[in-house]
Each structure stands twice: as structure tokens, then as C-alpha cells.
Amino acid sequence: MAYKVKIDIFEGPFDLLVYLIENAEMSIYDIQVAEITSQYLTYVEQMQDADVAIATEFMVLAAALIEIKSKMLLPRSTPIEEGVVEEDPRTELVEKILEYKKFKAAAELLESYEDKKTLCFEKPKEALEPYTNEADEYLLLDIKQFVSAFNLFLRKKQRIEEVRKHYTRVERQKQSIEMKIQHIIGFLKNHRLKKVFFKELLAKESNKYDVVLTFTSMLQMMREKLIRVEQQRAFGDLEIEMVPPDEEEAMVIGEWDDN
């Protein structure tokens, strides 16, 4: 029969070993095995003197420490060859200590969550019919009616998503008018400010939105007196021409004179 041993603050052999290492301010990667083994055996003897039933795992770790201590005290039988590093007898012990510390930290974290949870109180569910005087309503449907209702729900949700995407797209497109104006100005400058047709401003694969956006941007440029637009006949193509800077200033002065 196995017993869980807990002496003072030590719970298990590795708990005692980690305490001794940290108390001696040693690095886990550079354990002074001789000193730690001596202290560990002293604690084990104290537990025996106190008539405490020591679990086998304490004795197993003590034997492992003594074995590591003996290996480190023995001289090397052969010289170390160049480029060959002899394995440290403490390597396996260090790996076990690191693994123990990792699981101990996880256990402490779960324990803290448990302590916080004990401070939370939840009201159990109860029937409210005696207070509302309203009985619960149960929806009685066969499998076909249920499937039909569920499909209707999915269709409504799909339409809502489509409308949401549409309005999101429109809002994003409204912000691109200024970019379109810059594109038109660049296009006119590339043509040396000569007259161009409206259809030339449209890409070959333009959709309805591109047409509307280009036309709206053109109207905004007319309002800002950046371009001049003419139409020779009804439903004919629009001819667009950049207003030269000096002429633009004259137009502004003329407006002030008219006022």
C-alpha cells in the first residue's frame, strides 16, 4: 500500500529536493550534488527519528543522489578526446526537476482557480410559473415542420448577411471618390490636358459601380472647377477637358466680380 507523505512544507521527495536547491541558491543546471545529498539525507533521518513512515520514493531518490555523488567523485578513467564532451551525471536529475517544477506550477495555477471559484455563488434554476401565473409553452412540431422552420431560419440569416455585406461594401466605396478624382487628374495630365471622352476613363471590365463612381467623381470635379465637360448631342459621349490653372483663377475672379 502506497502512502502520500507530507512533512512540513515538503510533499514528496522532489519537493524536498527543490526546496534544498532553492534554499542554497543553487542553479538547477549546476547542482552541488555532495552538499545537496548530505542535506537530503539529514532530512530523511530526521523524519525517521520522528517515527514518520517514509515513502519508498524518498529512499529511491536518496539512492539516486548517492549514485550521482559517487559518479562525480570518481576520476575519469580515460582522457577526454578533443571535441568529445562527457555526459554530466546530473543531466537526468535536472530534467526530472524541471519537469516536476512545471507540473507543480500548473497544479498551483489550478488550485488558485479553484479558490476563486469557491468565492462564486450561483442561484440554482427554479420554476417561475408560481410567480408569473404563466405556464411554459411547448412547440409541438413533427420532423418535417421542424426542418421547414429551420430552413426558413437559415434563409433569413443568409439574407441578413448579404444585406450586411452590401452596406459594408457601399460604405467602403464611398470613401474612394477622392482616389478616383486623383486617378482622373492623372489620366488627363498623361494626355497633356487634351479633351478625352468619358468612356476613356472607364476600364474595359468596368461594372456599374465603376461607372457611377467615375461619373460622381466627374461631377465633383466640375463643382470644384477642375474640369470642363461638354456634350455635343443628346445621349452623346461626354467630352472632358482639364481647366488650366490660369483660367481657373480667372473663373474664380469672374465669380467675385459678378457678386
WOFENKA-V876572 format. One record per residue. N is the residue number from 1. SS is DSSP state (helix for helix, strand for strand, loop for the rest). PHI is phi as a letter, one per 40 degrees, with the letter a starting at -180 (none if undefined). Layout:
# WOFENKA-V876572
N/SS/PHI
N/SS/PHI
This chain:
# WOFENKA-V876572
1/loop/none
2/loop/c
3/loop/b
4/loop/c
5/loop/c
6/strand/b
7/strand/b
8/loop/f
9/loop/c
10/strand/b
11/strand/b
12/loop/g
13/helix/c
14/helix/c
15/helix/c
16/helix/c
17/helix/c
18/helix/c
19/helix/c
20/helix/c
21/helix/c
22/helix/c
23/helix/c
24/loop/c
25/loop/f
26/loop/c
27/loop/c
28/helix/c
29/helix/c
30/helix/a
31/loop/c
32/loop/c
33/helix/d
34/helix/c
35/helix/c
36/helix/c
37/helix/c
38/helix/c
39/helix/c
40/helix/c
41/helix/c
42/helix/c
43/helix/c
44/helix/c
45/helix/c
46/helix/c
47/helix/c
48/helix/c
49/helix/c
50/loop/c
51/loop/f
52/loop/c
53/loop/c
54/loop/c
55/loop/c
56/helix/d
57/helix/c
58/helix/c
59/helix/c
60/helix/c
61/helix/c
62/helix/c
63/helix/c
64/helix/c
65/helix/c
66/helix/c
67/helix/c
68/helix/c
69/helix/c
70/helix/c
71/helix/c
72/helix/c
73/helix/c
74/loop/c
75/loop/c
76/loop/c
77/loop/c
78/loop/b
79/loop/c
80/loop/c
81/loop/c
82/loop/c
83/loop/g
84/loop/b
85/loop/b
86/loop/c
87/loop/c
88/loop/c
89/loop/c
90/loop/c
91/helix/d
92/helix/c
93/helix/c
94/helix/c
95/helix/c
96/helix/c
97/helix/c
98/helix/c
99/helix/c
100/helix/c
101/helix/c
102/helix/c
103/helix/c
104/helix/c
105/helix/c
106/helix/c
107/helix/c
108/helix/c
109/helix/c
110/helix/c
111/helix/c
112/helix/c
113/helix/c
114/helix/c
115/helix/c
116/helix/c
117/helix/c
118/helix/c
119/loop/c
120/loop/c
121/loop/b
122/loop/b
123/loop/c
124/loop/c
125/loop/c
126/loop/a
127/loop/c
128/loop/b
129/helix/d
130/helix/c
131/helix/c
132/helix/c
133/loop/f
134/loop/b
135/loop/c
136/loop/c
137/loop/b
138/loop/b
139/loop/c
140/loop/c
141/loop/b
142/loop/c
143/helix/c
144/helix/c
145/helix/c
146/helix/c
147/helix/c
148/helix/c
149/helix/c
150/helix/c
151/helix/c
152/helix/c
153/helix/c
154/helix/c
155/helix/c
156/helix/c
157/helix/c
158/helix/c
159/helix/c
160/helix/c
161/helix/c
162/helix/c
163/helix/c
164/helix/c
165/helix/c
166/helix/c
167/helix/c
168/helix/c
169/helix/c
170/helix/c
171/helix/c
172/helix/c
173/helix/c
174/helix/c
175/loop/c
176/loop/c
177/helix/c
178/helix/c
179/helix/c
180/helix/c
181/helix/c
182/helix/c
183/helix/c
184/helix/c
185/helix/c
186/helix/c
187/helix/c
188/helix/c
189/helix/c
190/helix/c
191/loop/c
192/loop/f
193/loop/g
194/loop/c
195/loop/c
196/strand/b
197/strand/c
198/helix/d
199/helix/c
200/helix/c
201/helix/c
202/loop/c
203/loop/c
204/loop/c
205/loop/b
206/loop/c
207/loop/b
208/helix/c
209/helix/c
210/helix/c
211/helix/c
212/helix/c
213/helix/c
214/helix/c
215/helix/c
216/helix/c
217/helix/c
218/helix/c
219/helix/c
220/helix/c
221/helix/c
222/helix/c
223/helix/c
224/loop/c
225/loop/f
226/loop/c
227/strand/b
228/strand/b
229/strand/b
230/strand/b
231/strand/b
232/loop/c
233/loop/a
234/loop/c
235/loop/g
236/loop/c
237/loop/c
238/strand/c
239/strand/b
240/strand/b
241/strand/b
242/strand/c
243/loop/c
244/loop/c
245/helix/d
246/helix/c
247/helix/c
248/helix/c
249/helix/c
250/helix/c
251/helix/c
252/helix/c
253/helix/c
254/helix/c
255/helix/c
256/helix/c
257/helix/c
258/helix/c
259/loop/c
